[in-house]
Amino acid sequence: MTHEHGPARVHVEDAVLDIGGDIGALILYADESYREREVEISPVGDDARRTHTAIHERIVGGRAVFAGLFPDLKAGTYRLWADDPALPDRVTVIGGEVATVDWRSSRGDRTGSGKPGGG
C-alpha cells in the first residue's frame, strides 16, 4: 500500500549506506506520480513485519529522479506493496549490495528481478 507523505521538496543531499555482511539496500525508482508517497516492504512470508520509505524527488547527475531508499535491509527476498498489480512486487536483497526496482512507466522492462544490474 502507498500513502501520501509530507510537503514535497527536492532532495540534493547524498545518501549514506552502511551495508555489508548480511545487510544490503534497495533503491526503488518510480514515476513522478509517486512523489512523497510512502511505499511499504516486508520479508516474503512475514507480511506483518513491514517497513516503509517515501518516494522523493532527487537530483542525480543533474537530472530529476523520483526514488525511495531502503538503506538497511537484511539479505533475503522481499515483497513491495504496490497499488498496481502490474508493477514488480518482489526483490532479492543481497548483503553488501544495492538492489534496484524500477516502477517507472517509461521503462520497457519493468519485470526485472530487482537484483543489482537489473539481472
Secondary structure as the mmCIF struct_conf table of DSSP 4:
data_model
#
loop_
_struct_conf.conf_type_id
_struct_conf.id
_struct_conf.beg_label_comp_id
_struct_conf.beg_label_asym_id
_struct_conf.beg_label_seq_id
_struct_conf.end_label_comp_id
_struct_conf.end_label_asym_id
_struct_conf.end_label_seq_id
STRN STRN1 THR A 2 GLU A 4
BEND BEND1 GLY A 6 GLY A 6
STRN STRN2 VAL A 10 HIS A 11
BEND BEND2 GLU A 13 GLU A 13
HELX_LH_PP_P HELX_LH_PP_P1 ASP A 14 ALA A 15
STRN STRN3 GLY A 20 GLY A 20
TURN_TY1_P TURN_TY1_P1 GLY A 21 ASP A 22
STRN STRN4 ILE A 23 ALA A 30
HELX_RH_3T_P HELX_RH_3T_P1 GLU A 32 TYR A 34
TURN_TY1_P TURN_TY1_P2 ARG A 35 GLU A 36
STRN STRN5 ARG A 37 PRO A 43
TURN_TY1_P TURN_TY1_P3 VAL A 44 GLY A 45
TURN_TY1_P TURN_TY1_P4 ASP A 47 ALA A 48
BEND BEND3 ARG A 49 ARG A 49
STRN STRN6 THR A 51 ALA A 54
STRN STRN7 HIS A 56 VAL A 60
TURN_TY1_P TURN_TY1_P5 GLY A 61 GLY A 62
STRN STRN8 ARG A 63 LYS A 74
BEND BEND4 ALA A 75 ALA A 75
STRN STRN9 GLY A 76 TRP A 81
BEND BEND5 ASP A 83 ASP A 84
TURN_TY1_P TURN_TY1_P6 PRO A 85 ALA A 86
BEND BEND6 LEU A 87 LEU A 87
STRN STRN10 ARG A 90 VAL A 93
TURN_TY1_P TURN_TY1_P7 GLY A 95 GLY A 96
BEND BEND7 GLU A 97 GLU A 97
STRN STRN11 VAL A 98 ASP A 102
TURN_TY1_P TURN_TY1_P8 SER A 105 SER A 106
BEND BEND8 GLY A 108 GLY A 108
HELX_RH_3T_P HELX_RH_3T_P2 PRO A 116 GLY A 118
#
